[in-house]
Amino acid sequence: MVTLGLSPRAEASAPPLPPDDAELIRQSLTDPDRFAGLFDRHADEIHRYAARRLDDVTMADDVTAETFLVAFRKRARYDLGRTDARPWLYGIASNFISGHRRAETRRLKMLARQAPDPATGFEERSAERVSADRLRPALAAALARLGSAERDLLLLVAWADLTYEEAAQALGIPIGTVRSRLSRTRTKIRRFLESRT
């Protein structure tokens, strides 16, 4: 009988799986250098989210650095039962983005005032891109009108791609609140967009 599995010797020499986030944090409690693994794993994603929210790379650099500094300082309080630290990190980043809220709101209002780019022809742009460009100012205006809690939740789900459970962890709110707040927020945005057409 032919088997396709590894021989016992090959299995024994297979490289170990990398530790999950909780294990990296646990290890960092006695060996602080291990926390660098968490940074390496998630810093780019947190930076992209902050840059998208703030539209400013320098502020995104600051938010990312502050997020990991706070995470490092609070790592002893991390719930090691959660193997994925992304929701925790997004929650910390959202708090720092709140400190830059006025800049975010100004940027959204400025985007709302911008006229959409004129279509340059079907060959050069797809119908989806034209529709998205035309909706951008209205969508920016709708986002600017949202409260900070609504905007944080919506963008964590839409831009950071967090699940409802992860968004609840990030914001420290119950899953039922996530569902109801998202439903109300989507209704507000839909009504605002419909009133603009």
Sequence and secondary structure as in RCSB ss.txt:
>XXXX:A:sequence
MVTLGLSPRAEASAPPLPPDDAELIRQSLTDPDRFAGLFDRHADEIHRYAARRLDDVTMADDVTAETFLVAFRKR
ARYDLGRTDARPWLYGIASNFISGHRRAETRRLKMLARQAPDPATGFEERSAERVSADRLRPALAAALARLGSAE
RDLLLLVAWADLTYEEAAQALGIPIGTVRSRLSRTRTKIRRFLESRT
>XXXX:A:secstr
    S  HHHHHHS      HHHHHHHHTT GGGHHHHHHHHHHHHHHHHHHHHS HHHHHHHHHHHHHHHHHTG
GGS TT S  HHHHHHHHHHHHHHTHHHHHHHHHHHHHS       TTTS HHHHHHHHHHHHHHHHHHHS HHH
HHHHHHHHTS   HHHHHHHHT  HHHHHHHHHHHHHHHHHHHHHT 
